[in-house]
Amino acid sequence: MSNLQESKKASSIKYKLIVEKASDLVLIIDEKLIIDYINKAAHLKLLDLSEDEIIGHKMEDLVHPKDYEKVSGILKKDPILEEETTETRLRHKNGHYIWFESKIRTFLDENKHKKAVMISREITEHKNVEKFISEITERRRTEDLMKKEIEKIKEFDKIRNELISGISHELKTPLMSICGACELILQVYKEQLGKDAFELIKMMKRGAQRLGTLIDKLLDVSRIQFEKLELDKKTEDLGKIISDCIEEVSYFLKERQLYITQVIPSNINIFVDKIRIEQVITNLLLNAIKNTPPRGKIQITVKKIDTNVEIIVQDSGIGLTEEEMKKIFTKFGKIERSGAGFEYLDIQGSGLGLFITKQLVEMHDGTISAHSDGRNRGATFKVLLPLEVNDHSV
């Protein structure tokens, strides 16, 4: 044997030893796509298959069906390739598939037969790809179910709001008749009524008025949620609006012996829906009145802050806890208080007043907030509204 032949043989043996110990999977495939060779260390470690389970078998027995056409297409190409890279799934002994990055290179052997060497390195991020895909599928299925349930809830909410709105409208007519009849009896037949009958009719009238207020609030909530409440904005004198609101609640102030002060600059004009802003201020005043003990104090203050105006309603009443402050602006967020020390509170109400107030303020591009230092330390409500664009008052 010549020195050249010996050198080639030595190189071949050395190369085979290197390939056998390589951590990458090395396959040699003939032109009929039959596996001729696989390196022992890698196939045992990566696929747990013996040589008998691989050598002499077709590539389609080892490669995932969805990847086989891709691999076989590369092997069949002419002319001889320098190298081509693809991602391939190869079958493990237990039946699952492992992702590999495969570099495929074709060559002619010593007998001029076309063959290919396929060197494959495991892609670690695809180790759990089947599980990953399964998790994504399950998550999407859950998201679809949640979307369907949300749509059902929205539909039920719509039906509920329509029902409330319809019933409220139906109740308005007979309620107006009851209030009108009570008022007529009290005015026309006052002298003919005994004291007990007179008080009973007054009680009926108050109950009907309270029910009417509740119906109006329910209708407002319905209009807000259906976005059917439209504002009729005009330039208005804020001081006049507040004075009218105080006059509106003056009876309740006197009844509870409450003292009210005002700090309101003159000539402050705002671009608002007058009726709705009156509703906001009246709701805040009534809230202060209901939660302030007899002979307590309420103050309403107005301040200009840049291009905004701040309306502050402050009382010396029962105050708010942190949990109560989270609840007060929510729909039906009525705060229940009872027991010693709460006897003076007016517990009547629907829990809708401050919710509606917040919605109306936000419809005017404003904000509302509440603050209290705790129980029996009073509460402060602040409403921030934009001023009229062309307002030049000082």
TORBA-610253 format. One record per residue (C-alpha): x, y, z; residue in one letter. Coordinates in pm, 1 decimal, always signed. Example, Ala and Ser with C-alpha at 12.3 -4.5 7.8 and 13.67 -1.06 7.14 Angstrom:
REM residues 2
pt u = +1230.0&v = -450.0&w = +780.0&r = a;
pt u = +1367.0&v = -106.0&w = +714.0&r = s;
END
This chain:
REM residues 394
pt u = +0.0&v = +0.0&w = +0.0&r = m;
pt u = +135.8&v = +340.3&w = -98.6&r = s;
pt u = +196.4&v = +618.7&w = +145.1&r = n;
pt u = -91.4&v = +811.9&w = -18.6&r = l;
pt u = -332.3&v = +521.0&w = +27.3&r = q;
pt u = -220.9&v = +476.5&w = +388.3&r = e;
pt u = -267.2&v = +847.6&w = +449.9&r = s;
pt u = -617.3&v = +838.3&w = +300.8&r = k;
pt u = -708.2&v = +533.3&w = +510.2&r = k;
pt u = -578.8&v = +698.5&w = +825.2&r = a;
pt u = -770.4&v = +1017.3&w = +745.3&r = s;
pt u = -1086.7&v = +814.1&w = +678.6&r = s;
pt u = -1056.5&v = +631.6&w = +1011.3&r = i;
pt u = -989.0&v = +959.5&w = +1194.7&r = k;
pt u = -1285.8&v = +1127.9&w = +1024.0&r = y;
pt u = -1514.4&v = +833.1&w = +1109.7&r = k;
pt u = -1408.6&v = +850.6&w = +1476.7&r = l;
pt u = -1483.1&v = +1223.3&w = +1487.1&r = i;
pt u = -1823.1&v = +1172.5&w = +1323.1&r = v;
pt u = -1911.4&v = +881.5&w = +1550.7&r = e;
pt u = -1849.4&v = +1094.9&w = +1859.5&r = k;
pt u = -2018.0&v = +1407.2&w = +1723.8&r = a;
pt u = -2313.9&v = +1538.0&w = +1922.1&r = s;
pt u = -2496.5&v = +1630.7&w = +1601.2&r = d;
pt u = -2694.2&v = +1366.2&w = +1414.2&r = l;
pt u = -2517.3&v = +1258.4&w = +1092.4&r = v;
pt u = -2705.6&v = +1062.6&w = +825.2&r = l;
pt u = -2592.8&v = +942.3&w = +483.2&r = i;
pt u = -2875.7&v = +875.0&w = +240.0&r = i;
pt u = -2854.3&v = +712.0&w = -102.6&r = d;
pt u = -3031.4&v = +825.5&w = -419.7&r = e;
pt u = -3327.2&v = +594.7&w = -340.8&r = k;
pt u = -3371.0&v = +777.4&w = -8.8&r = l;
pt u = -3251.1&v = +477.3&w = +190.3&r = i;
pt u = -3042.8&v = +549.9&w = +502.1&r = i;
pt u = -2686.6&v = +413.1&w = +459.1&r = d;
pt u = -2527.5&v = +542.7&w = +776.1&r = y;
pt u = -2599.0&v = +711.8&w = +1107.4&r = i;
pt u = -2349.4&v = +808.1&w = +1377.9&r = n;
pt u = -2397.2&v = +589.8&w = +1683.5&r = k;
pt u = -2350.9&v = +837.9&w = +1969.4&r = a;
pt u = -2603.9&v = +1088.6&w = +1837.4&r = a;
pt u = -2881.4&v = +852.6&w = +1732.3&r = h;
pt u = -2876.7&v = +673.5&w = +2067.2&r = l;
pt u = -2879.4&v = +998.9&w = +2259.4&r = k;
pt u = -3126.2&v = +1195.4&w = +2048.2&r = l;
pt u = -3362.8&v = +938.9&w = +1896.1&r = l;
pt u = -3310.1&v = +630.7&w = +2116.6&r = d;
pt u = -3318.0&v = +415.4&w = +1800.0&r = l;
pt u = -3073.8&v = +131.2&w = +1724.9&r = s;
pt u = -2878.6&v = +107.5&w = +1399.8&r = e;
pt u = -3105.4&v = -176.7&w = +1286.1&r = d;
pt u = -3407.4&v = +51.6&w = +1331.6&r = e;
pt u = -3249.9&v = +318.5&w = +1108.6&r = i;
pt u = -2994.2&v = +182.8&w = +858.3&r = i;
pt u = -3158.2&v = +25.1&w = +554.8&r = g;
pt u = -3487.8&v = +200.2&w = +625.2&r = h;
pt u = -3647.5&v = +469.3&w = +410.4&r = k;
pt u = -3616.8&v = +832.8&w = +510.1&r = m;
pt u = -3996.6&v = +859.2&w = +520.4&r = e;
pt u = -3992.1&v = +623.4&w = +821.0&r = d;
pt u = -3779.7&v = +874.2&w = +1014.0&r = l;
pt u = -3894.3&v = +1216.3&w = +891.7&r = v;
pt u = -4226.8&v = +1377.6&w = +988.4&r = h;
pt u = -4482.3&v = +1342.0&w = +702.8&r = p;
pt u = -4516.3&v = +1720.2&w = +672.3&r = k;
pt u = -4137.1&v = +1759.0&w = +633.8&r = d;
pt u = -4064.9&v = +1458.1&w = +410.2&r = y;
pt u = -4146.2&v = +1626.3&w = +77.7&r = e;
pt u = -3920.4&v = +1917.5&w = +172.7&r = k;
pt u = -3623.8&v = +1687.7&w = +256.3&r = v;
pt u = -3670.7&v = +1453.0&w = -39.7&r = s;
pt u = -3699.4&v = +1750.4&w = -273.6&r = g;
pt u = -3357.9&v = +1875.8&w = -162.9&r = i;
pt u = -3201.3&v = +1529.1&w = -206.4&r = l;
pt u = -3339.7&v = +1490.7&w = -558.1&r = k;
pt u = -3210.7&v = +1825.5&w = -681.2&r = k;
pt u = -2941.7&v = +1847.9&w = -949.5&r = d;
pt u = -2662.0&v = +1941.2&w = -979.1&r = p;
pt u = -2466.1&v = +1843.2&w = -669.8&r = i;
pt u = -2545.5&v = +2093.9&w = -393.8&r = l;
pt u = -2293.8&v = +2280.7&w = -189.9&r = e;
pt u = -2528.8&v = +2293.5&w = +109.9&r = e;
pt u = -2891.6&v = +2369.3&w = +197.2&r = e;
pt u = -3045.3&v = +2427.5&w = +541.0&r = t;
pt u = -3396.5&v = +2344.0&w = +658.1&r = t;
pt u = -3589.3&v = +2268.5&w = +977.5&r = e;
pt u = -3693.3&v = +1904.9&w = +1008.0&r = t;
pt u = -3881.3&v = +1689.0&w = +1257.9&r = r;
pt u = -3735.7&v = +1341.7&w = +1316.8&r = l;
pt u = -3916.5&v = +1056.9&w = +1493.1&r = r;
pt u = -3811.4&v = +948.9&w = +1841.7&r = h;
pt u = -3850.5&v = +583.5&w = +1942.5&r = k;
pt u = -4152.6&v = +661.0&w = +2162.0&r = n;
pt u = -4337.9&v = +814.1&w = +1866.3&r = g;
pt u = -4305.5&v = +1189.6&w = +1923.9&r = h;
pt u = -4103.4&v = +1410.6&w = +1691.2&r = y;
pt u = -3800.9&v = +1628.4&w = +1770.2&r = i;
pt u = -3716.7&v = +1947.8&w = +1583.7&r = w;
pt u = -3374.9&v = +1970.4&w = +1415.1&r = f;
pt u = -3195.2&v = +2225.2&w = +1203.8&r = e;
pt u = -3063.6&v = +2010.5&w = +917.5&r = s;
pt u = -2782.0&v = +2097.3&w = +678.2&r = k;
pt u = -2801.3&v = +1878.0&w = +365.8&r = i;
pt u = -2517.7&v = +1837.6&w = +119.3&r = r;
pt u = -2512.7&v = +1598.4&w = -180.5&r = t;
pt u = -2201.9&v = +1428.8&w = -319.4&r = f;
pt u = -2081.9&v = +1142.3&w = -544.0&r = l;
pt u = -1925.8&v = +837.8&w = -372.2&r = d;
pt u = -1629.6&v = +641.9&w = -506.5&r = e;
pt u = -1862.8&v = +450.2&w = -738.5&r = n;
pt u = -2006.9&v = +775.1&w = -875.7&r = k;
pt u = -2339.9&v = +712.9&w = -700.1&r = h;
pt u = -2520.4&v = +1022.7&w = -577.9&r = k;
pt u = -2559.5&v = +1039.8&w = -202.2&r = k;
pt u = -2634.8&v = +1302.3&w = +58.4&r = a;
pt u = -2504.7&v = +1376.6&w = +403.1&r = v;
pt u = -2755.7&v = +1528.3&w = +645.3&r = m;
pt u = -2615.2&v = +1687.7&w = +961.2&r = i;
pt u = -2890.5&v = +1773.9&w = +1210.0&r = s;
pt u = -2867.8&v = +1974.8&w = +1531.9&r = r;
pt u = -3153.4&v = +1966.3&w = +1780.8&r = e;
pt u = -3344.7&v = +2296.0&w = +1814.4&r = i;
pt u = -3395.8&v = +2321.1&w = +2189.5&r = t;
pt u = -3671.6&v = +2582.6&w = +2168.4&r = e;
pt u = -3883.1&v = +2330.3&w = +1976.2&r = h;
pt u = -3844.6&v = +2052.2&w = +2231.7&r = k;
pt u = -4191.2&v = +2112.8&w = +2367.0&r = n;
pt u = -4344.0&v = +2243.7&w = +2046.6&r = v;
pt u = -4633.6&v = +1996.4&w = +2053.1&r = e;
pt u = -4715.1&v = +2098.7&w = +2409.8&r = k;
pt u = -4667.9&v = +2466.1&w = +2317.3&r = f;
pt u = -4908.3&v = +2437.4&w = +2022.1&r = i;
pt u = -5155.0&v = +2250.0&w = +2241.5&r = s;
pt u = -5138.0&v = +2525.0&w = +2505.7&r = e;
pt u = -5192.9&v = +2795.7&w = +2242.5&r = i;
pt u = -5489.2&v = +2602.6&w = +2099.7&r = t;
pt u = -5641.3&v = +2562.6&w = +2444.7&r = e;
pt u = -5583.8&v = +2929.0&w = +2526.7&r = r;
pt u = -5749.6&v = +3039.3&w = +2204.1&r = r;
pt u = -6041.9&v = +2807.4&w = +2272.1&r = r;
pt u = -6076.5&v = +2960.5&w = +2619.2&r = t;
pt u = -6053.6&v = +3314.0&w = +2475.4&r = e;
pt u = -6326.2&v = +3231.5&w = +2220.3&r = d;
pt u = -6550.7&v = +3098.0&w = +2497.1&r = l;
pt u = -6486.1&v = +3410.8&w = +2705.1&r = m;
pt u = -6572.2&v = +3635.3&w = +2408.2&r = k;
pt u = -6897.9&v = +3447.2&w = +2356.7&r = k;
pt u = -6984.6&v = +3474.5&w = +2726.6&r = e;
pt u = -6902.7&v = +3847.9&w = +2726.1&r = i;
pt u = -7132.3&v = +3895.9&w = +2426.0&r = e;
pt u = -7409.1&v = +3709.1&w = +2612.6&r = k;
pt u = -7357.4&v = +3927.4&w = +2920.2&r = i;
pt u = -7372.4&v = +4240.4&w = +2703.2&r = k;
pt u = -7694.2&v = +4115.1&w = +2544.3&r = e;
pt u = -7848.5&v = +4037.7&w = +2885.1&r = f;
pt u = -7737.6&v = +4381.7&w = +3009.9&r = d;
pt u = -7900.1&v = +4543.3&w = +2706.9&r = k;
pt u = -8225.5&v = +4351.2&w = +2767.0&r = i;
pt u = -8217.2&v = +4448.0&w = +3135.8&r = r;
pt u = -8161.2&v = +4816.2&w = +3056.5&r = n;
pt u = -8439.5&v = +4812.1&w = +2797.9&r = e;
pt u = -8669.8&v = +4645.6&w = +3051.3&r = l;
pt u = -8585.3&v = +4903.0&w = +3320.2&r = i;
pt u = -8635.5&v = +5186.8&w = +3072.7&r = s;
pt u = -8967.8&v = +5047.2&w = +2949.7&r = g;
pt u = -9106.1&v = +4984.8&w = +3298.5&r = i;
pt u = -8987.9&v = +5327.4&w = +3416.5&r = s;
pt u = -9172.2&v = +5501.3&w = +3132.4&r = h;
pt u = -9486.0&v = +5298.7&w = +3204.9&r = e;
pt u = -9472.8&v = +5395.0&w = +3574.2&r = l;
pt u = -9442.2&v = +5768.0&w = +3508.7&r = k;
pt u = -9802.8&v = +5824.2&w = +3398.3&r = t;
pt u = -9986.2&v = +5662.3&w = +3693.5&r = p;
pt u = -9734.3&v = +5812.0&w = +3934.1&r = l;
pt u = -9803.8&v = +6162.3&w = +3805.9&r = m;
pt u = -10175.9&v = +6095.9&w = +3859.6&r = s;
pt u = -10111.0&v = +5987.3&w = +4219.6&r = i;
pt u = -9897.1&v = +6294.9&w = +4294.6&r = c;
pt u = -10152.8&v = +6524.5&w = +4129.6&r = g;
pt u = -10442.3&v = +6369.1&w = +4320.7&r = a;
pt u = -10256.2&v = +6396.4&w = +4654.1&r = c;
pt u = -10172.5&v = +6762.1&w = +4587.9&r = e;
pt u = -10533.3&v = +6839.5&w = +4494.4&r = l;
pt u = -10671.9&v = +6672.2&w = +4808.3&r = i;
pt u = -10424.9&v = +6856.0&w = +5031.8&r = l;
pt u = -10514.2&v = +7192.8&w = +4879.3&r = q;
pt u = -10888.5&v = +7165.0&w = +4820.1&r = v;
pt u = -11003.1&v = +6932.9&w = +5098.1&r = y;
pt u = -10755.2&v = +7030.2&w = +5368.7&r = k;
pt u = -11022.6&v = +7170.8&w = +5604.2&r = e;
pt u = -11240.1&v = +6860.8&w = +5566.7&r = q;
pt u = -10963.5&v = +6615.0&w = +5650.2&r = l;
pt u = -10882.6&v = +6498.5&w = +5996.5&r = g;
pt u = -10527.2&v = +6529.4&w = +6120.7&r = k;
pt u = -10448.7&v = +6160.1&w = +6070.1&r = d;
pt u = -10591.5&v = +6154.1&w = +5715.8&r = a;
pt u = -10402.8&v = +6470.9&w = +5627.4&r = f;
pt u = -10071.2&v = +6320.8&w = +5744.9&r = e;
pt u = -10139.5&v = +5994.6&w = +5559.4&r = l;
pt u = -10198.2&v = +6180.3&w = +5231.3&r = i;
pt u = -9881.5&v = +6382.6&w = +5286.1&r = k;
pt u = -9697.9&v = +6053.3&w = +5339.6&r = m;
pt u = -9845.8&v = +5917.6&w = +5015.1&r = m;
pt u = -9733.3&v = +6228.5&w = +4830.5&r = k;
pt u = -9377.9&v = +6205.4&w = +4966.5&r = r;
pt u = -9360.6&v = +5836.9&w = +4875.8&r = g;
pt u = -9485.2&v = +5907.4&w = +4523.1&r = a;
pt u = -9233.9&v = +6190.9&w = +4481.9&r = q;
pt u = -8951.6&v = +5966.6&w = +4604.3&r = r;
pt u = -9058.3&v = +5697.2&w = +4359.8&r = l;
pt u = -9072.4&v = +5958.1&w = +4083.0&r = g;
pt u = -8714.8&v = +6064.4&w = +4164.4&r = t;
pt u = -8601.7&v = +5701.7&w = +4147.7&r = l;
pt u = -8771.3&v = +5654.6&w = +3810.2&r = i;
pt u = -8602.4&v = +5968.2&w = +3675.4&r = d;
pt u = -8266.5&v = +5833.3&w = +3790.2&r = k;
pt u = -8327.5&v = +5493.9&w = +3630.9&r = l;
pt u = -8420.1&v = +5666.1&w = +3305.1&r = l;
pt u = -8103.6&v = +5877.7&w = +3322.5&r = d;
pt u = -7890.9&v = +5565.4&w = +3377.9&r = v;
pt u = -8060.8&v = +5397.4&w = +3082.7&r = s;
pt u = -8004.3&v = +5700.8&w = +2856.3&r = r;
pt u = -7638.6&v = +5725.3&w = +2963.0&r = i;
pt u = -7570.3&v = +5358.3&w = +2900.5&r = q;
pt u = -7743.2&v = +5364.0&w = +2562.0&r = f;
pt u = -7562.7&v = +5691.9&w = +2482.8&r = e;
pt u = -7897.1&v = +5859.1&w = +2420.1&r = k;
pt u = -7850.0&v = +6138.4&w = +2671.1&r = l;
pt u = -7760.4&v = +6448.4&w = +2469.3&r = e;
pt u = -7630.9&v = +6772.1&w = +2617.8&r = l;
pt u = -7770.4&v = +7112.3&w = +2523.6&r = d;
pt u = -7466.8&v = +7330.9&w = +2599.2&r = k;
pt u = -7485.1&v = +7706.3&w = +2631.1&r = k;
pt u = -7287.5&v = +7979.4&w = +2806.9&r = t;
pt u = -7415.4&v = +7995.7&w = +3164.5&r = e;
pt u = -7339.7&v = +8195.0&w = +3480.5&r = d;
pt u = -7200.9&v = +7940.2&w = +3727.9&r = l;
pt u = -7279.4&v = +8158.9&w = +4032.0&r = g;
pt u = -7647.8&v = +8179.6&w = +3928.7&r = k;
pt u = -7664.4&v = +7801.6&w = +3878.5&r = i;
pt u = -7525.5&v = +7738.6&w = +4227.9&r = i;
pt u = -7761.5&v = +7993.8&w = +4389.6&r = s;
pt u = -8060.2&v = +7824.9&w = +4223.3&r = d;
pt u = -7941.3&v = +7484.7&w = +4348.0&r = c;
pt u = -7904.9&v = +7608.6&w = +4705.5&r = i;
pt u = -8254.9&v = +7756.8&w = +4686.7&r = e;
pt u = -8379.8&v = +7418.7&w = +4560.2&r = e;
pt u = -8247.5&v = +7236.1&w = +4869.4&r = v;
pt u = -8320.1&v = +7515.9&w = +5120.3&r = s;
pt u = -8614.4&v = +7324.9&w = +5269.8&r = y;
pt u = -8388.3&v = +7029.8&w = +5359.4&r = f;
pt u = -8121.3&v = +7262.7&w = +5499.2&r = l;
pt u = -8376.3&v = +7423.2&w = +5732.6&r = k;
pt u = -8532.6&v = +7088.9&w = +5827.0&r = e;
pt u = -8193.3&v = +6954.1&w = +5939.0&r = r;
pt u = -8076.5&v = +7291.7&w = +6082.1&r = q;
pt u = -7767.0&v = +7300.7&w = +5863.8&r = l;
pt u = -7557.1&v = +7608.7&w = +5802.6&r = y;
pt u = -7428.0&v = +7665.1&w = +5446.9&r = i;
pt u = -7162.0&v = +7912.5&w = +5327.4&r = t;
pt u = -7060.9&v = +8011.1&w = +4975.5&r = q;
pt u = -6727.0&v = +8128.7&w = +4836.5&r = v;
pt u = -6808.2&v = +8202.9&w = +4473.2&r = i;
pt u = -6633.7&v = +8466.3&w = +4256.7&r = p;
pt u = -6857.9&v = +8669.8&w = +4027.1&r = s;
pt u = -6869.4&v = +8654.1&w = +3647.3&r = n;
pt u = -6758.1&v = +8296.1&w = +3595.1&r = i;
pt u = -6915.1&v = +8165.9&w = +3276.5&r = n;
pt u = -6905.6&v = +7803.4&w = +3170.7&r = i;
pt u = -7023.6&v = +7627.6&w = +2854.3&r = f;
pt u = -7255.5&v = +7357.0&w = +2988.6&r = v;
pt u = -7597.0&v = +7197.3&w = +2980.2&r = d;
pt u = -7757.2&v = +7404.4&w = +3257.9&r = k;
pt u = -8012.9&v = +7142.3&w = +3363.3&r = i;
pt u = -7751.2&v = +6868.4&w = +3389.3&r = r;
pt u = -7499.1&v = +7079.5&w = +3583.3&r = i;
pt u = -7779.6&v = +7184.1&w = +3819.6&r = e;
pt u = -7842.1&v = +6810.7&w = +3864.4&r = q;
pt u = -7472.3&v = +6755.8&w = +3947.2&r = v;
pt u = -7456.9&v = +7034.6&w = +4207.1&r = i;
pt u = -7795.7&v = +6946.8&w = +4359.3&r = t;
pt u = -7691.1&v = +6581.4&w = +4395.4&r = n;
pt u = -7369.8&v = +6684.1&w = +4574.2&r = l;
pt u = -7558.7&v = +6920.6&w = +4806.4&r = l;
pt u = -7822.4&v = +6658.6&w = +4888.4&r = l;
pt u = -7548.0&v = +6402.9&w = +4954.0&r = n;
pt u = -7382.9&v = +6646.8&w = +5198.3&r = a;
pt u = -7716.6&v = +6722.6&w = +5366.6&r = i;
pt u = -7802.8&v = +6352.4&w = +5413.2&r = k;
pt u = -7466.6&v = +6274.5&w = +5571.4&r = n;
pt u = -7427.7&v = +6577.4&w = +5798.9&r = t;
pt u = -7572.6&v = +6585.4&w = +6153.6&r = p;
pt u = -7811.5&v = +6863.4&w = +6265.9&r = p;
pt u = -7642.9&v = +7201.3&w = +6316.7&r = r;
pt u = -7353.8&v = +7086.7&w = +6098.3&r = g;
pt u = -7182.3&v = +7294.2&w = +5828.6&r = k;
pt u = -7166.5&v = +7273.3&w = +5448.9&r = i;
pt u = -6949.6&v = +7496.3&w = +5232.3&r = q;
pt u = -6952.2&v = +7531.9&w = +4855.4&r = i;
pt u = -6646.7&v = +7695.5&w = +4698.3&r = t;
pt u = -6561.2&v = +7785.7&w = +4339.4&r = v;
pt u = -6203.8&v = +7836.2&w = +4216.7&r = k;
pt u = -6054.9&v = +7918.1&w = +3878.7&r = k;
pt u = -5758.0&v = +7699.1&w = +3786.2&r = i;
pt u = -5604.3&v = +7797.9&w = +3451.0&r = d;
pt u = -5870.4&v = +7716.5&w = +3187.4&r = t;
pt u = -6082.5&v = +7517.1&w = +3433.5&r = n;
pt u = -6315.9&v = +7586.5&w = +3718.5&r = v;
pt u = -6327.3&v = +7379.1&w = +4036.7&r = e;
pt u = -6647.7&v = +7336.5&w = +4237.7&r = i;
pt u = -6589.2&v = +7210.3&w = +4592.2&r = i;
pt u = -6867.3&v = +7082.4&w = +4820.9&r = v;
pt u = -6740.4&v = +7021.9&w = +5174.2&r = q;
pt u = -6937.2&v = +6899.2&w = +5475.6&r = d;
pt u = -6874.2&v = +6831.1&w = +5846.4&r = s;
pt u = -7059.9&v = +6500.7&w = +5837.7&r = g;
pt u = -7003.1&v = +6131.3&w = +5890.0&r = i;
pt u = -6710.1&v = +6113.6&w = +5648.1&r = g;
pt u = -6597.2&v = +5824.9&w = +5431.1&r = l;
pt u = -6373.5&v = +5525.7&w = +5483.8&r = t;
pt u = -6129.6&v = +5416.3&w = +5212.0&r = e;
pt u = -6359.2&v = +5127.7&w = +5114.5&r = e;
pt u = -6660.7&v = +5360.3&w = +5093.4&r = e;
pt u = -6470.3&v = +5601.4&w = +4867.9&r = m;
pt u = -6408.0&v = +5314.2&w = +4622.7&r = k;
pt u = -6781.7&v = +5243.8&w = +4608.5&r = k;
pt u = -6961.0&v = +5579.0&w = +4605.8&r = i;
pt u = -6942.3&v = +5650.7&w = +4230.9&r = f;
pt u = -7047.9&v = +5300.0&w = +4124.3&r = t;
pt u = -7394.1&v = +5210.7&w = +4001.1&r = k;
pt u = -7621.1&v = +5118.2&w = +4294.2&r = f;
pt u = -7319.1&v = +5191.2&w = +4515.4&r = g;
pt u = -7534.7&v = +5283.2&w = +4814.0&r = k;
pt u = -7340.7&v = +5283.0&w = +5141.0&r = i;
pt u = -7526.4&v = +5114.8&w = +5425.2&r = e;
pt u = -7456.7&v = +5253.9&w = +5771.6&r = r;
pt u = -7649.7&v = +5171.3&w = +6087.9&r = s;
pt u = -7606.1&v = +5154.6&w = +6463.1&r = g;
pt u = -7509.2&v = +5398.6&w = +6736.8&r = a;
pt u = -7392.4&v = +5734.8&w = +6605.8&r = g;
pt u = -7570.7&v = +5702.1&w = +6272.4&r = f;
pt u = -7922.2&v = +5791.9&w = +6389.4&r = e;
pt u = -7922.7&v = +6131.2&w = +6217.4&r = y;
pt u = -7835.5&v = +5991.3&w = +5874.7&r = l;
pt u = -8090.7&v = +5995.7&w = +5594.7&r = d;
pt u = -8056.9&v = +5634.4&w = +5476.3&r = i;
pt u = -8310.3&v = +5668.0&w = +5195.6&r = q;
pt u = -8167.5&v = +5659.9&w = +4844.4&r = g;
pt u = -8108.9&v = +5440.6&w = +4541.5&r = s;
pt u = -7730.4&v = +5448.4&w = +4516.2&r = g;
pt u = -7762.7&v = +5608.0&w = +4171.8&r = l;
pt u = -7720.9&v = +5979.6&w = +4247.8&r = g;
pt u = -7341.3&v = +5995.4&w = +4258.8&r = l;
pt u = -7308.0&v = +5744.8&w = +3973.8&r = f;
pt u = -7519.4&v = +5970.4&w = +3751.1&r = i;
pt u = -7329.3&v = +6276.2&w = +3878.6&r = t;
pt u = -6997.3&v = +6123.7&w = +3771.1&r = k;
pt u = -7133.2&v = +6031.8&w = +3425.7&r = q;
pt u = -7269.6&v = +6384.4&w = +3370.5&r = l;
pt u = -6942.0&v = +6547.8&w = +3478.4&r = v;
pt u = -6744.2&v = +6325.4&w = +3240.9&r = e;
pt u = -6988.2&v = +6403.5&w = +2957.7&r = m;
pt u = -6884.6&v = +6767.1&w = +3011.2&r = h;
pt u = -6515.7&v = +6664.8&w = +2976.7&r = d;
pt u = -6469.8&v = +6713.3&w = +3350.8&r = g;
pt u = -6359.5&v = +6504.4&w = +3647.7&r = t;
pt u = -6499.6&v = +6437.6&w = +3994.3&r = i;
pt u = -6324.3&v = +6311.0&w = +4306.1&r = s;
pt u = -6400.6&v = +6249.3&w = +4672.8&r = a;
pt u = -6180.0&v = +6284.1&w = +4977.8&r = h;
pt u = -6225.5&v = +6222.6&w = +5349.4&r = s;
pt u = -5994.3&v = +6190.7&w = +5647.0&r = d;
pt u = -6215.2&v = +5913.9&w = +5783.3&r = g;
pt u = -6517.4&v = +5856.3&w = +6000.7&r = r;
pt u = -6678.0&v = +6168.6&w = +6152.8&r = n;
pt u = -6427.6&v = +6397.1&w = +5976.0&r = r;
pt u = -6648.8&v = +6514.0&w = +5694.0&r = g;
pt u = -6612.8&v = +6467.8&w = +5319.9&r = a;
pt u = -6504.9&v = +6684.4&w = +5027.2&r = t;
pt u = -6622.7&v = +6643.8&w = +4667.9&r = f;
pt u = -6441.2&v = +6826.8&w = +4389.0&r = k;
pt u = -6569.6&v = +6877.5&w = +4035.3&r = v;
pt u = -6332.7&v = +7013.4&w = +3770.7&r = l;
pt u = -6495.8&v = +7154.4&w = +3455.7&r = l;
pt u = -6351.4&v = +7339.8&w = +3156.3&r = p;
pt u = -6435.5&v = +7709.8&w = +3139.3&r = l;
pt u = -6599.6&v = +7870.6&w = +2840.4&r = e;
pt u = -6333.4&v = +7911.7&w = +2568.4&r = v;
pt u = -6375.3&v = +8289.3&w = +2543.3&r = n;
pt u = -6407.8&v = +8351.6&w = +2916.9&r = d;
pt u = -6200.1&v = +8655.6&w = +3025.5&r = h;
pt u = -6317.0&v = +8689.1&w = +3385.8&r = s;
pt u = -6064.4&v = +8741.5&w = +3662.9&r = v;
END
